[in-house]
Amino acid sequence: MDIFLQDPSDIPLPPDEVSIRQFHAEPWPDQRRVRVYLEVTPFQKRPNGEIKIFDPGGAEAAHLTIVETVVPKMEFTVHLRGPSTVGEYTATATVYYTGHADQTDQDKTGDKEKLPVPTRITVVARAEAKFEIQAAAE
């Protein structure tokens, strides 16, 4: 018996071709948590991600970092910071890859050595979703 864990027609893509298939966010009834769904295309190299939620005034209300995910379909519950504000919130998703660029440097003695250069970030996809938190019923 063969077991397939993914659709065989979904071919894993190289980093520069990875994209976001679906992204949406919806508040829980308690208005303090948000369910976030992110789906990316199948990938050859594990991508990183970042999800941010901004309140109606544009201030960051939540932040989530994804480090080298192993699955293309992800679902998270994010807790909102600060007091709950009624209105339209904006959720953003960024999918990216990191890498190190080595740089040869020559020190004062004339010896050459490889020095690490700060991490290089390559953004491959972005998405945005809006949702609304309504006033609590009294």
Buried (B, 14 or more C-beta within 10 A) or exposed (E): EEEEEEEEEEEEBEBEEBEBEEBBBEBBEEBBBBBBBBBBBBBEEEBBBBBBBBBBEEEEBBEBEBEEBEEBEBEBEBEBEEEBBEEEBBBBBBBBBEEEEEEEEEEEEEEEEEEEEEEEEEEBBBBEBEBEBEEEEE
